């Protein structure tokens, strides 16, 4: 009986280590949520053309996502995506990232 209890304890410890090893990406993502104040970006870093685009399409970028039609809109969306303000969904829509939202809603 004592042998069975020791084996069960060892297996439980191994299982706990395996569980936390498997969840390491969740823990690392939690620590990445806290940004340092040095990395806070300002809306003033965005060019005038990009700002006009954001201003004209603010509701769409927040809610449903924006699908660019013209080449100039596509280039603007790519520029904002490269800056980390927008991200492209798998359906081709552009939406704000958390960085973009924090820039707009300070």
C-alpha positions, -999 to +999 in steps of 0.1 A: +000+000+000+029+024+009+045+016-025+014+024-044+011+057-025+047+067-034+042+058-070+010+079-071+028+108-055+056+106-081+032+104-110+012+134-096+044+154-094+054+145-129+019+154-141+020+188-124+054+196-140+041+185-173+010+207-169+029+238-161+054+231-189+026+228-213+011+261-201+043+281-203+032+301-233+001+312-214+022+324-185+047+342-208+018+359-226+004+371-193+038+388-185+039+404-219+006+422-212+024+446-189+041+472-210+067+495-197+060+532-198+089+537-222+072+518-250+040+539-249+034+553-283+017+586-291-008+593-318+015+622-329+039+596-343+014+588-371+017+607-403-010+631-413-022+609-442-025+579-418-042+600-392-068+612-417-075+576-427-079+565-390-102+595-383-124+588-414-127+551-406-126+550-368-159+532-362-153+506-389-117+499-376-131+493-341-161+472-348-164+452-380-130+458-396-121+478-427-116+462-462-095+485-483-108+490-519-084+514-536-046+509-538-039+540-517-061+526-489-043+493-491-009+510-488-022+530-458-035+499-441-002+481-448+017+511-434-004+512-402+000+474-399+038+477-401+036+502-373+016+478-352-015+500-351-037+477-373-036+440-379-051+421-409-076+393-402-077+362-422-106+376-441-086+406-453-102+431-429-080+455-409-087+462-372-070+480-344-045+463-323-043+469-286-015+494-293-036+512-318-066+514-294-044+527-266-030+554-290-065+565-299-083+563-266-058+578-242 
